[in-house]
Amino acid sequence: MTLPAPAARLALVGDRSENVRSHQRVPLLLEALRHREGLVLDAYWLPTEDAEQPGAVDGFDAVWLLPGSPYRSEAGALAAIRTAREGGIPLLGTCGGFQHVVLEFARNVCGATHARHAENDPDAAAGDLVIVPLSCSLVGHEGALHITPGTGAQRLLGATESLERYHCAYGPNPARLDDLQAKGLRFTGHDADGEPRILELPDHPFFLATLFQPELSGDGSVPHPFIRGLAEAAVERSAARSLPNAVG
């Protein structure tokens, strides 16, 4: 008798709050993934303080760094990102998650150890800011995006145009984009003004982040393609890990 594969384990990294609308959507999205897509996830909320602990996300099949910044622990958010990036664990970062993916990459891949996030360190020197206030806040806004053809984002969406919803006021510093891209971070979705709104690491099993909030797409009954993509990557990793002699 063959036993069914265990559910994929998903770390929901963030400081859970009933006041954050995207957090309210998570249970609905998990149910939709199960019943609509047949993707079963065993999800655990991991507060950012707990994510600071060594190995906090090692045993998970995917990491979802959710909105709700400023996080209670910047270090915890960055530790979760670094573990997923270096360990090949599928990761989706949304809104504040996108911002912290940029920050982690700047510090640990680009070597900019003094890189700062303006929301977390408002008094930081301008030259150290990798995440800065947007020229126009996107809180409550909806905007069109152009997706680069042939990228992971485009394959998931099945299109090169998308309309997405935001709730953020910070984004990547334009002056730092060349450094980030030179080290392999790829910006694959841009708004009408050419500002980056999606990023990914092409050589990673699944590493994607959005400045918009895919959690707010529609009424939550149909998961956004990026959320479905994370779930698919988690299930694939779980299945591979459950094979005899699997490592990791």
Buried (B, 14 or more C-beta within 10 A) or exposed (E): EEEEEEBBBBBBBBBBEEEBBBBBBBEBBBEBBBEEBEBBBBBBBBBBBBBBEEEBBEEBBBBBBBBBBBBEBBEBBBBBBBBBBEBBBBBBBBBBBBBBBBBBBBBBBBEBEEBBBBBBBEEBEEEBBBBBBBEEEBEEEEBEBBBBEEBBBBEBBEEBEBEBBBBBEBBBBEEBBEBBEEEEBBBBBBBEEEBBBBBBBEEBBBBBBBBBBBBBBEEBEBBBBBBBBBBBBBBBBBBEBEEEEEEE
